[in-house]
Amino acid sequence: MIHTYTVTGMTCNGCKTSVEGKLNALEYIKNATVSLEKSEASIEMSQHISLETLQKALPSKYTITEIKERNVFEPSSIQEEQKSDFQQLFPLFLIFIFIIGASILLNYKPWDANGFMLDFMGLFYVVFSFFKFLDLKGFPESFKMYDPVAKVVPVYGWLYPFIELALGLLFLMRIQISMALVITLIILSITTIGVTKSLLSKKTIQCACLGTALKLPMTKATFIENSIMIVMAVIMLLKAYN
């Protein structure tokens, strides 16, 4: 069953992410999605949760009130949800196409596979960090919902966009490549563990790969994009030490 609530007191993407995180942390909530524009929260529950319990889970500056209820098993609802997921993932696919295209153009004549991978990884980091910088306050809250380190060390969430930007510049400028590859393996492996756990739990949360400016659901696409970067890093490290 899905219940829709009005949530007042939200003023930015950081507020939206905070409310989503608090609600998703509650037992019996399968998925909570918050719209800052509509001041609404759509909550899918496996068991009814009282309004009082929901209010207690939120900081005092937010007020939650129920406005309507709908059946999650209605065919039209399922179709709308599937369509929405595809539309939300479209920016991610488009960005990947542009990054791949730019990397090919930079290295196609003559073809340089190593150069392609370096430029792909560099552009990946720079572009993805750009979207995180659009809402630097809201990103850490969203990131810690699935990244194991960010959950334990909140400052890591604040530093992550800067780490990505630095790695991107190192790859593009061909500086300290081996170090950048090792760091890439470490941070993306950690994040991928969190992504995998989220996917296995089947609990829908927002992916922070493009920050909070673009709302993307956590899907297998997130796992695939991390895996591509990890595989490239492994290949280049093996070539460097062979």
C-alpha positions as a printed Julia matrix, in Angstrom:
242×3 Matrix{Float64}:
  0.0    0.0     0.0
  1.24   3.47   -0.9
  0.27   6.5     1.21
  0.88  10.08    0.12
  1.66  12.77    2.68
  2.2   16.5     2.69
  5.54  17.5     4.22
  6.09  21.13    5.16
  9.3   22.79    6.26
 11.52  21.65    3.39
 13.49  24.47    1.76
 16.26  22.77   -0.27
 17.47  19.48   -1.73
 19.32  18.82    1.51
 16.0   18.92    3.37
 14.43  16.58    0.84
 17.3   14.1     1.15
 17.18  14.28    4.94
 13.43  13.56    5.05
 13.82  10.67    2.59
 16.63   9.19    4.65
 14.71   9.42    7.95
 11.59   7.83    6.46
 13.43   5.06    4.61
 15.2    4.13    7.86
 11.88   3.22    9.51
 10.85  -0.42    9.82
  8.07  -1.57    7.47
  8.79   1.2     4.95
  9.75  -0.34    1.61
 10.34   2.94   -0.19
  9.85   6.62    0.59
 10.16   9.22   -2.17
  9.98  12.94   -1.43
  9.14  15.73   -3.87
 10.52  19.12   -2.86
  8.46  20.9    -5.53
  5.13  19.38   -4.41
  6.05  19.22   -0.69
  4.89  15.61   -0.76
  6.16  12.22    0.38
  5.01   9.0    -1.27
  5.54   6.09    1.14
  5.17   2.41    0.29
  4.59   0.34    3.44
  4.57  -3.38    4.08
  2.61  -2.71    7.29
  0.64   0.35    8.36
  2.68   2.98   10.22
  0.9    5.65   12.22
  1.25   9.3    11.37
  2.61   9.9    14.87
  5.47   7.43   14.25
  6.34   9.14   10.97
  6.34  12.56   12.63
  8.61  11.38   15.45
 11.12  10.1    12.89
 11.49  13.57   11.38
 13.26  16.62   12.84
 10.87  19.06   14.5
 11.08  21.61   11.67
  9.2   19.25    9.35
  5.47  18.52    9.62
  3.91  15.52    7.9
  0.19  15.04    7.22
 -1.57  12.34    5.18
 -3.5   13.48    2.1
 -4.43  10.36    0.13
 -3.92   6.68   -0.44
 -3.67   4.49   -3.56
 -3.19   0.82   -4.42
  0.35   0.0    -5.49
 -0.89  -2.99   -7.5
 -2.99  -0.93   -9.92
 -1.68  -1.54  -13.48
 -1.6    2.16  -14.28
  0.53   2.86  -11.2
  3.06   0.19  -12.21
  3.28   1.51  -15.76
  3.79   5.07  -14.5
  6.53   3.92  -12.12
  8.36   1.99  -14.88
  8.08   4.92  -17.26
  9.33   7.28  -14.59
 12.39   5.11  -13.88
 13.31   5.03  -17.58
 12.93   8.77  -17.89
 14.98   9.38  -14.75
 17.82   7.13  -15.97
 17.93   8.8   -19.4
 20.3   11.61  -18.28
 22.75   8.97  -16.98
 22.73   7.09  -20.29
 23.11  10.34  -22.22
 26.09  11.43  -20.13
 27.77   8.05  -20.67
 27.27   8.33  -24.44
 28.84  11.79  -24.5
 31.78  10.73  -22.34
 32.43   7.65  -24.5
 32.12   9.73  -27.68
 34.52  12.41  -26.43
 37.05   9.77  -25.31
 36.94   8.09  -28.73
 37.4   11.38  -30.59
 40.42  12.23  -28.44
 42.14   8.92  -29.19
 40.89   7.53  -32.52
 43.7    8.78  -34.81
 45.84   6.87  -34.17
 43.79   4.62  -31.91
 45.13   4.58  -28.34
 43.28   2.19  -26.02
 45.18   3.37  -22.92
 44.48   6.98  -23.8
 40.79   6.17  -24.3
 40.51   4.61  -20.84
 42.39   7.46  -19.17
 40.24  10.1   -20.85
 37.05   8.14  -20.15
 37.9    7.86  -16.45
 39.01  11.49  -16.27
 35.87  12.83  -17.96
 33.7   10.48  -15.89
 35.06  11.89  -12.64
 34.99  15.54  -13.72
 31.43  15.38  -15.08
 30.03  13.38  -12.17
 31.73  15.66   -9.61
 30.21  18.68  -11.37
 26.68  17.43  -10.65
 27.59  16.74   -7.03
 28.87  20.31   -6.62
 25.44  21.63   -7.71
 24.1   20.61   -4.3
 27.14  20.12   -2.1
 25.04  20.29    1.07
 22.48  17.72    0.01
 24.87  15.18   -1.53
 26.41  13.79    1.72
 22.95  12.93    3.13
 22.02  11.03   -0.02
 25.45   9.38   -0.37
 25.51   7.98    3.16
 22.28   6.1     2.54
 24.3    3.41    0.74
 28.05   4.11    0.96
 29.52   2.17    3.94
 32.27   4.7     4.72
 30.01   7.77    4.44
 27.62   6.16    6.93
 30.37   5.86    9.55
 32.48   8.92    8.65
 30.14  11.75    7.52
 33.04  14.01    6.49
 33.86  11.48    3.76
 30.59  12.39    2.04
 31.6   16.05    2.02
 35.06  15.26    0.64
 33.92  12.79   -2.02
 33.12  15.35   -4.79
 36.55  16.93   -4.3
 38.2   13.48   -4.45
 36.39  12.74   -7.72
 37.42  16.09   -9.21
 41.05  15.57   -8.2
 41.11  12.05   -9.68
 39.56  13.33  -12.91
 42.25  15.98  -13.28
 45.02  13.46  -12.57
 43.75  11.15  -15.33
 43.24  13.93  -17.87
 46.63  15.54  -17.14
 48.41  12.14  -16.96
 49.78  12.87  -13.48
 50.31  10.16  -10.81
 48.21   7.71  -12.8
 49.13   4.65  -10.73
 48.1    6.38   -7.51
 44.84   7.56   -9.09
 44.08   4.02  -10.27
 44.64   2.56   -6.8
 42.42   5.2    -5.19
 39.78   4.53   -7.84
 39.81   0.83   -7.01
 39.45   1.53   -3.3
 36.68   4.14   -3.32
 34.6    2.55   -6.09
 34.9   -0.93   -4.59
 33.59   0.42   -1.28
 30.72   2.24   -2.98
 29.88  -0.8    -5.12
 29.56  -2.93   -1.98
 26.98  -0.46   -0.67
 25.18  -0.35   -4.03
 25.07  -4.17   -4.16
 23.59  -4.37   -0.65
 20.94  -1.8    -1.56
 19.99  -3.69   -4.73
 19.82  -7.03   -2.92
 17.62  -5.56   -0.19
 15.24  -4.37   -2.95
 14.78  -1.12   -1.08
 14.48   1.72   -3.56
 16.63   4.72   -2.68
 17.99   7.66   -4.59
 21.33   7.21   -6.33
 23.79  10.01   -5.57
 26.08   9.34   -8.55
 24.84  12.55  -10.18
 24.29  14.31   -6.89
 20.78  15.38   -5.88
 20.2   17.86   -8.72
 19.08  14.98  -10.95
 16.88  12.46   -9.18
 18.01   8.97  -10.19
 16.75   5.71   -8.69
 19.3    3.18   -7.45
 19.33   0.5   -10.17
 21.68  -2.01  -11.79
 22.89   0.88  -13.97
 24.72   2.29  -10.95
 26.38  -1.08  -10.33
 27.37  -1.34  -14.03
 28.91   2.14  -14.2
 31.04   1.46  -11.11
 32.04  -1.95  -12.47
 33.2   -0.43  -15.77
 35.48   1.98  -13.92
 36.83  -0.8   -11.66
 37.56  -3.07  -14.63
 39.38  -0.26  -16.47
 41.44   0.51  -13.37
 42.42  -3.17  -12.98
 43.38  -3.48  -16.66
 45.57  -0.39  -16.56
 47.27  -1.4   -13.31
 48.06  -4.83  -14.73
 49.54  -3.25  -17.86
 51.59  -0.83  -15.77
 53.2   -3.59  -13.69
 53.72  -6.18  -16.42
